[in-house]
Amino acid sequence: MRLGDMTDFLSVSNHQLALDVKLEDEPTFANYYLAESSANLQAVSQLVDFIQGGMSEPVVFLWGSASVGITHLLKASCQLATALGLKARYIPLAEMQSQAPESLFDLCSELDICCIDDLDVIAGKREWEQVVFHVYNRLRDGGKQMILAAHTSPSLLDLCLPDLKSRLAYGVTYHIKPLTDEEKVYALQLHAEQLGLQLNEETAWFVVNRVSRDLNALFVALNRLDHASLAQQRKLTIPFVKQVLEL
């Protein structure tokens, strides 16, 4: 399946890049930007295919380091599933640790697609692992689907329940890879354009080299520059960036 056939859900161009940016818009595949040369292009294409029922496997596992956009992809999966008339829910396990593990049963009941984030958070917690294991079996036996995510591959998760580890090995696994520095420069320029700013390549490289390699941190900095530029009616030059970001 070609991404160009899914223009309502996934927009691709030579300059669009994968961003894990907290945009005001609801995370969708349309605002998870990709370059045609992106290492994540195939994974995202097949994830969309999975939601549309084009894969026989009932489970997909996404993994990657922080700020590569995994949470965005899970929420985008829910948005697409809902648009297709399916019942879907995004469930961040990191935010559920004060609750009883059994609460996961209620959240996942009657869902067509269950998107569970932060699986590494419950690794080594037997009660949580057992609940995830039983939820996995219920959904699979009921012909439903799951998308699981963590910051490490399923084979490296420090799980204490062998049955859960073996279940995770059955599904399809995609490694969502971070952007290169060149892609981050393009990403900054594109987001600046969305904000109505002009950010030339030299200044964008300065921000990447001097602020952070973390994409979220880069976009926080860009938002600061946006507010300062509007308030002071200044262009985004290197001296102005130094002043605003105190570099």
C-alpha angles and dihedrals in degrees: 000000000000120000089225088070091064102059093146092061111022125037119196131181137153091267104036114107139188110267130185091199125145096236120180089243121085109266109263137159087254092064096039093093123211136185116224087241094048117133087222097056097097094044093053092045091053092045089057089046089052092054091048090055097254096128129067095211113097096207135052122188120203122192138171144122124293117289097026093111104256094137089048090053093050092051091044089052090055091048092051093045090051091049088054091054096258128132109244137164136190111222120188107198091195089068094047101059093105090057130077113269089236089068086079089070092062093046093051099042116114093007124138093199124022116194111197119187132192098030090161089065092068096042108126093019102112098196092051092045091052092051092048088049093053092044088051092052094045094051094044094047089048093054093250130133137240134198112196127188140190141154092253135045118271091247090059098045109118094231122167094200110079092195092059092047091053092048091053090053090061097065133074114272126206125189109214104209129209123252121262117243089255090055091048090055090052090045092054092048092049094048090046088054090052088054092050094254132129112225115176122210095253092055092043090054089049091055093048093048098043106032110041146304088232109102096212090053090050092054093046087055091048091052089053089051090049093055093045093047091052093046095047098031090232132146121238101263125154093253090051091048090050090051097048097041093038094233 
